[in-house]
Amino acid sequence: MVMDRYDIVARHSVHRTRPDPHEPLSVGNGEFAFTFDVTGLQTIPDFHADGIRLGTQAQWAWHSAPNPEEFRLEDVYTAYRTLDGRIVPYATTPPDSDQLTQRRGRAWRWLRENPHRIDLGRIGFVRADGSPIRVEELRETSQRLDLWRGRVESRFQLDGTPVHVTTACDPELDLLAVRVESPLLARGDLAVGIRFPYAVGDWRDPRDWDAVDRHASEVTVRGSRADVRRVLDDDVHYVALTWSPGARLKQVDRHEFLLHAEVSLLEFTVGFSPTPIVGTGPSVADVLAAAETSWAEFWAAGGQIDFSECTDPRAAELERRVILSQYLTAVHCAGSLPPQETGLVPNSWRGKFHLEMHWWHSAHFALWNRVHLLERSLGWYESHLPKAREWARRHGYAGARWPKQVGPDGRETPSDIGAVLIWQQPHPIYLAELVWRCRPGRRTLARFADVVFATATFMASYATFNPDRGCFVLGPPLASAQEKATPKRQVTRNPAFELAYWQWGLRTAQAWRERLGLPRVDAWDAVANNLAPLPVRDGRYVELEYPPTGDEGHPTMVAALGFVPDTGVVDSELMRATLRHVLDHWDFQDTWGWDYPLLAMTACRLGEPHLAVEALLLDTPKNRYLGNGHNPQRPDLPLYLPGNGGLLYATAMMAAGWDGAPDRPAPGFPETGWRVRAEGLSRAP
């Protein structure tokens, strides 16, 4: 029976009938996204201030505040002693409150805050005089995200008069297209306001509307087009605004413009670019047509799962999460940079991306027959390999060291924990291996071999041989993926997940050498075959050999068999006891969205499909998925895309299987209640 993909997707198109501060929608293409409210534009931003904030962001759009004191990472280094007695600097020391006026404290703050992502501008409805519209003034609101066509239709009444708005993003350009139909336009009672803010390194809000003297908006108007050169300190970018006949643009302040229409139909586009925008861009009709074609191809060509024949009552909700997560990760996680944890929605961690989360954002693209979307961001590792080699040299290691929290320049961000995390190191090997499994050939090997080999060289160099134990150990200084044992005591050693991941990564890098006809590297084998055993306590695997940790945080000890393919070092019964202990005793208030697919993957490899479903749909606050598909974590992190990406990887694995999986359809789902149909998916390693 042929799968009706349109029906599967269409039944989960988002429909809202009231404003909700936590459920704005976005249109985008992986490189650019526009997040907006129930009006189809960014009309009521204050209403969203305590929910998911509205924003306009692009992968290239970053800003750095002036650095007159020439702060460098070396200004915040702290010296640590490694197991072999070397002194290694890490940027881990935050300023104490009484140090904020000292250079070290000022350097810490500047390095944390810069560079930061820019909000490119606010585009929303206003009254004809530029005064804001309040959420209480909106009536009969109705908004529908058409997933198949990649557009949002918004309808509402203002002053008893209907307004109809169509919002879409060009699939290739950083360009927003909007169509507005309302008698209010022709009556002069409604306008579109465009405002440009200064950029700041705030945790969540990158906009400073009061610093009007610190940036410039140099505008040139020709007919029905305005070109704006935006200058923020040393950073410059460009905006091109075009509009349909019967409209006019008025500058009302240094960084604010009003678009008035004298007819009841207004169409306009807003394009953004790091370089001057030349030539005539696409019309609104062009963008709507291109978006429809692009999204229809996205849904038709990628993998898909149909849960409609399942009798388990949880199946419909899982299908909804899967469909919306595909849309959200395509919009926010499919660009040329590793994504920030909140994608192209206003910032978390000042917009910087976390390389340990890159796998969770993007690995699923390979399993869902969209490996080209994964390859986009893998280019970042290729271009930053020289800098990664330099980071390794600074710490006295060979190969390439990948930091945890970085911006587009590749400079590490100071962090008490993040600077000594290591579980992101094998990620480029894993992600490259996923690409090779989809595209096995010399071209793939040639493209990623340098990154794979340099990463493996660092991993082998990082491990320290303990002659008394006769094995290689990991630690200190390090923080495990759980992030509970800080590096300050310099005692953290041998995390279970990282030990298994280290072995798998080194062996996979050797396989790459053999595929290229190169000899094996003895040092890689020595480490992979002689790592310390995974720590065990009370009949189950634990996070660390030392120090002890509690039943809280990421339960990453289960990742040693689940996230990590079977390497032969994990005892399945010990891991089964570990998984059951987590499900029965863990503090799930202190978890994150990707922990649930992590547990599901382990349950799969243990032959416990009922536990895989249980884990994936566990009813806890951190495992909620809102009506717009987002996975909130806490008030200052109201969306969390690693949860969406992890969900997609786990469900693909459950539906398509993994190396060594039982030979039956959907081997990761129970046979009772789960008649799962899937097509176009790839098997996981």
N, C-alpha and C positions, 0 to 999 in steps of 0.2 A: 504494500500500500504506500503510495507516494505521500510524503509528509507535506502538509499544507503550511508552508512557512509563513505566508502572509497571515493566516488565521492565528497561528501561535503568537506572532509578534503583536498583531492588532488587538488581541484580547487583553493585552497589558499596557496599551496606550494610556497614559496618565490623564485622568479627568478630575479637575478640582472645581468646586462650586463656592469656595470661600477663601479669603486670604489666609495664609498660614506662614508665620515667620520662619518656620523650620523647613518649609518645602518649596523654595523657589526652584525654577527650572533653568536649564542651560541649553544653549545651542553652541556647537563648536566642531572642531575638526582635528583635535589633538595638538595643534599648534596655537590655536586661538579659541577663546570661549567667552561668551557673554551670558551672565547669570542675572535673572530678572524676576520681577514679581508678577502678581496676578494680572497686571495691566498689559503684559507683554513687553514692558520696558522697565526701567529702574525708577519708578515713580514714587514709591513709598519706602525709601531706604531706612528711615528711622524705625519703621515697623519691624524691619529685619535685623536691627542692631543686636538683639539678644538671641537671635537664631542663626541662620545661615545668611551671612551678609552678601549683598549684591556686588558684582564686580565685573570688570572687563580686563582680561589678561591675555598675554601672549608669551610664548616661550622665550623670545628674544628680549622682552621688555624688563630690564633691570636698571637699578640706579645705585650709585654709591655716594654717600655724603662726602664732603671734603675731608681730607685726612692731613691737616697741616702739621700734625706731630709725627707723620710718617710711621704710624703703628705697623708693626710686623708681627707675625705669629711668634717669633722668637721672644717677643716681649712678655708672653704669658706662659712660657714653657716652665714645667716642673720636672726635675730630674728624678728618674726611677732607676732602681738597680734590677737588672734582669737576672734570671736564674744562673747564667754563666758569668755573672759578676760585672757585666758592662753597665755603664751609666747611659741611659737613653732618655731624651727629652720628649715629653708629651704636653700638649696644650690642655691641661686639665684643671688648673687652679682658678676658681672664680674669685673675684674680689670680695673681701669682707666689707661690711658696711662702713667701717672706718677707713677703708682704703679707696673709696670712690673718687677722692680728689687726687690720688696718686697716679702716676703714669701707668702702673700695672692695671689698676682698676679701669682707667679710661681706655686703655688698649683693649682690655677684655670686652668692654661694652661696644667699642667701635667694631671690633672684629666679629662680634656676634651679630651686630645689626647690619653689616655691609658685606657684600651687596645684598639688596632686597628687591623683591619683585615690585613692579609698578602697577598700580591700577590706572589704566589708560584713559579713563574718563567715565563720567556718569551721563547716561542718556535716558531721559524720562519725561513724562508728561508734566506740564505745569499750566497754570492759568495764563491768560494772554499777557498779563503784566509780569510774569515770571514768578508769581507767588506759588508755593507748593500746594499740592493736592493731598488731603488727609485721607487715610484709609477709611475713616467713617463716612466719607462722601461717596464712596464707591458702592454701587448697588447692583444686584443681580449678576454677580461675577461668575463667569464660566471660562475655564481654560482647559485646552486639550493639547497634549503633546502627541503628535502623530509620529510614532516611532519609525514607521515604514518610509515616510516621506521626509523626515528630518525637519519638521516645522512645528511651530506652536501657534494655535489659533486662540486668541483671548477676546472675550466679550465682556463688557460691563456697561453700566449706565452711570452717567455723571450728570447731575442736574436734570434727571429724568430723560436724558437723551442717550441713545445707544452709541457705543464705540466698538469697533471691530478692528483687531490688530493681528497681523500675521508677521511672525518673527522667524528668521532663518539665518544660517551662516553659510558662506561659500565653502565648498569642500576643499578648495585649494588655497584660497587667499585669506588673509586676516581681515575679513570684511563681513560686516553685519548688514542685512537687508531687512527693511521694515515697510509694511504697507498698512496705512491707517485709513479707515473709512468712518466718517461721522459728520453729521450736520454741524457739530460744535466747531469744526475746523472753519467751515465757510462763514459761520457767524462771528468768528474771531474770539471765541470763548475758550479755545484750547490750543496750546502750542507744544512744541517739543523743545526741551531744554538740554543743552550740551554743556557740561562743566568739566574743567580739567583741574586736578589737584596737584599739589606738590607731593613728592614721595618720601615716606619715612620708614624706618625699620621697626615698626611696631609689630607686636606678636600677631595680631589678627587684622588690624586695619592699616593698610599701607598709605592712607590718604591724610594729608593735612590741608584743610580748606582755608586756613587762616594765614598761611605763609605765602601770601600773594606776591611778595617782593622777591621770593627766592626762585621763581621760575618764570618763563616767558611763553606766551602763545602768540606767535607772529602769523597773522592771517592775511591771505590774499584771496579776494573774491573775483571770480570771472564767470559772469552769467549765473548758471544754476550749479556752480561748484565753488567750494571754498577749500583752500589748502592751508593747513595750519602747521607751522614748524614749532615743535615743542622743545624747549630747552630747560633741562633740570641740571644745574651745575655743569659738569662735563659731559652729560649724557643728552643726546639729541635724538628725537624721532619725529615722525611725520603722520599727519592725519588728513585724509581727503573725504570731504562731505559733499555728496551730490543729492539733488532733489528734483522732483517732478515739476512740470509747468504749473504755474499758479501759486507758487510758494516763494518766500523770500527769507533771507537770513539776516538777523540783526545782532550785532555785538552789544551786549548790555553791561558787560564788566570786562576786566582785563583777561579773565579766563572763562567767561560765560557767554553763551550764544543762545538765541531763541530762533527757532524755525517756525514761521507762521505760514499758514495756507489760506488762500482765499477761495478754495474749492473744497468739496466734501471728501475728496480722495487725495491723500498725500503718500507718495512713495519716496523713500530716501535710503541711501547707503552710507555707511561710515567705514572707511578702510584705514588700517594702521600699518606702519612699516618702519623699520630702522633706517631706511633710505628714502629719498624723495620718490613720491608716487607719480609716475608719468603715464601719459596715455589715458584713454577713456576706459574706465572700468566697466564691469558687468552691470546691467540694470537689475532692478528688483526681480523682474520676471526671469531673467537669466539665472539669478542665484536660486530662486525657488525651483526652477527646472533642474539645475545642476545638483542641488541638494537632494531632490527626489531621486534622481538617477543614482547618485552616489550611495545613499542610504539603502535603496532597494538592492543594489549590488552587494552592499555590506551584509544584509540579512540573507540574501540568496546564496552567496558564495561561501560564507563562513560555516562553521559547524552549528548544529542545532540539536536541541533535546525537546521531546514532546512528552509531557507528563499527563496528558489528558485521559489516558486509559488506566491510570493508577487509581486504586481504591482507597489508599491511605489518605485521610483527610488533610494531611500536611503537604501533599504533593502540589496543589494549586499555588500555595504560598511560595514553595521552593521555585516553581516555574516563574512566578512573578519576579522573584529576586534575581533569577538567572537572566531573564530578558532585560530588566532594567540595568543590571550590572554590565551587560554587554554594551548598552548604550553609553553609560556613564564612563566606562573605561576607554571607549573609543573617543569620547569627547575630551577627557581629561588626562588620559594616561598613554596616549599613542603618539606623542610628539618626539622631537629631536633631542630632548633632554629627559633624563630620568625624572619622573613626576615628583612634585611635592606631595605630602600625604593628603592634602586637601585639593590636589589637582589645580586647575586653572580657575579656582574660586578663591576669593580673598584669603589672606595668608595664614598659614601655620608656620612656626619657626621662621618667620619673615620671608617665606617663599622658598627657602632652600630645600633641597631634596636630600633624602636619607638613602644612602646606597644600600643599607641592609634591607630597606623596604622595596628596592627596585624589583626584586624577584616577585614580590607579592603584587605589585602593580601590574607587571607586564608578562610574566612567564606564561600565563594562560593563553596569550595570543597564539603561541605555537601549537597548543592542543586544539584550538578552535579554528584551525585552518586560516589564521590571519598572521602568519609569522612575519610578514612584511611590516606589520605594526610594531612588533618587538624589535626588528632590526633598526628601526628609526633611532631609538634611544641607545642602542648598542654602539652606535657611532661615537657617542661621547667617550667611551673607554678608549677607542682607537685614537681619537684626537688628543686625549689627555694622558696617554701612556708615558710620554717623557716626564710629565710632572709626577706621575705615580712612581716612576723609577727614582726620581729625586726624593720623594717622601721616604721611600725605602732606604736610600743611602743616608739620609739624615738620621735614621734610627739604627744605622749600622747593619742593615740587612741587604741581601741581594734581591733582584727582581723588582716587582712593582707592588707597592702598598696602596690599597684603596681606602680613603678615609670614610667616615660615617656620614657626616653632615657637610655638604659642600654647596657652592653655587656654580654658575656656569664657568667661572674662572678656574675651578678645580682646587681652590685654596680651602684647606680644612677650616672648620669653624671650631673655636675653643669649646670644650664641653667636659664637665666633670666625669661623665660616664662615656660619652660618645667617642672621645679621642682614643680610648683603649678597647673599644669593641673590635672583635675580629671576625664575626660570623658573616660579614659581608665579603670577606676576601675571596671565597670560592665562587661567589655569585657569577662573575663573568664567565667562568668555566661552565657552570650549569646552563646559563642562558645561551652561550655559544653552542653547547651540546644540543640544546633544544632546536636551535636553528639547523644544525647539521642533520638531525633526525628528520627534519622536514625537507631539507635540501642537501642530501648527501652528495658531495662532489668536491672537486678540487678547488672550485671557486670559493666555497664556504670555508674550507680549511685554510686557504691562503689568506682570506680576509681576516680571520680571527686568530690565527696561530700565534702571532706575536703577543696578543693580549693573554691568551691561554697559557703560553709558556712562561711569560714574565710573572704572571700571577702564581703559577705553580712554583716557580723558583723562589718567590718570596715565602710561600707557605712552607717549603722545605727548610728555608733559611731561618724562619721564625721558630720552628720547633727546636727544643733544647734537649740534647741527650743527657740522661741521668745515669752515670756509670754504676751507681749503687743499685738501681732498679733494672738496669739493662734495657731501658726503653726511652723513647722520646716523650717529652711532656710539653703541655701548653700552659704557659703562665709564668708568673706575673711579670710585668703588669698587664692585666687584662680584666675586662668585664665580660661576663657571659651574656648570651642573648636575653636572659631573664632580667638583667640589669638591676638585680637586687644587691649583689655583693660589690661594693665600690672598690676601686683600685687603691685607695689610700693606705690600707694596711699592707699592701703588697704581698698578699698571701693567696689570692684567688688562683686556683689551678685546676686543670683538666675538666672542663665542662663537657658533659656527655654528648650534646649535639655537635659541638665543634670538633670533638675527636672523630666522630663518625664522618662528618662532613669533610674534614681534612683528608681522611683516607680516600673517600670517594673522589674528591676533587683531584688529588694527585694521581690516582689510577686513571681517571678520565683524561687528564692531560697526557699521560703515557699513551693512551689509546690514540690521541691525536697525533702524536709523534709517529706511531706505527702506521697510521693511515697515510702519512706523508712520506713513508719510507725512511724515517729517521731512527737512529738508535735510541733505546731507552736511556733515561738519565738515572744513574745509579743512586744519586742522593735522594731523588724522589721516591724510589722503591724502598730505600733504607728507612725513610720516615713513615711511608704508608704501611709498611709491613711490621713496624716495630713501635707503634704508638702505644701509650699507656692504655690499659683496659678501661672501658666505660665504668664510671663509678656506680657502685651498688650499695644500698643500705636498706635493711629490713625487708629484703626479698624483692626489691624493685630498683629500677634505675632512678638516680637523683640528679639534680642539676649540676652539682659540682663535687669533685673529690674533696675539696676543702675551699671555703668554710661551708658548714651546713646551711641550707636555706629552707624556708617554710613552704607551705602549700598556698602560694600566692604568686602573682606576676604571671609572666608567660610560662606555660608548662612545657618548656622547650626540650626537656629530656626526651619527650615522646618523638621529637623530630628525628632522632637518630635512626628510626625506622618508620618512615612515612614521608616526610619531606625528603630525607635522604633515602635513595634506593637501597635495597638490601646489599650490604657489602660483606656479609658473613660474620661480622663482629658482634651482632646483636642477638641475644638469646630471646626467642619469640615468647617464651613463657614469662620471662622476667618483664618483657615489654608489655605483655598482656596484663600482668598484675599492675604495672605502672599506669597503663591507660585506665584501668578500672578504678585505681586509687584516685586519679585526677577527676574522673567523672563523679565519684562518690564524695570526695572530701575537699575539692579545691575551692578557694575563695574566688568565685566567678565575678564578684564585684571588682576585683583587681586583675582584670584581664583586658585584652584588646581584641578587635574584630577579627584579626587573622588567626587567633588561637583556635577558633572553632573549626575552620577548614583544616587546620593543622592536626587536630585530634581526629577528624574524619579520615584524613589520609593515612594516619597510623592504623586506625581501625580497619581500613581496606586491606593493608598489607598483612594484617593479622588474621584475615578471614572472618571479620566481625562486621558484616554489612549493616546489621541492625544498629550497632553502635555508631557506625559512620553516619547514618541518618540522624540518630539521636544527637550526636555531637554537632552536626551541621545546623540543626534546627533547635538547639538548646534554648530554652526560654529564659534569657537573662538580659539585663539592660544593655550590655555591650554587644549583643547579637540581634538587636532590632534593626529593621530596614523600613524606612519611612515610605510614605506614599510616592515620593519622587525617586525612591531607590537608594537613598543615602543611608549610611550606617553610622549613626552618631555615637560618640564615646563619652563626652563630658561637655559642660557648657562652653569651654573655650576650644573645643574640638568637635563641632556639631556635625561634621561629616568626616569619613575616614575611608579612603579608597583602597587601602590594602585589604580591608575586609571584603570589598566587592571583588577584587582580583583574586583573593584566596578562595572565595566561594566558587568562582568560575573554574579555577584549576581543580579544586576538589571534585566538583560535579562532573567535569570532563573525565577525570580519572575514574570516578565511580561508574560512569556510563561507557567509556571506551576501554577501560582497563589499564594495566601497567605491565611492565616486563615481569613475567612470572605469574600473572593473574590467572584465575580459573578460566577455563575455556567455555564461557557461556556469555550470553548477552548481558550487558550492564552488571559486571561481576561485583561492583561495589555497592549495589543496591540489594536489599532483601528480595527473595523470590516471591514472597507473599505480600500483596498490597502494592507492589511497585512494578508495574508493567511499563518499563521505560523504553521509548523509541529514540534512537539517536542516529545521526548521520553527519559525515564530514568531520568527525573528531579524530584526533591522533592519540595513540597510546602513550601514556606517561613512561618515563624511564623506570 
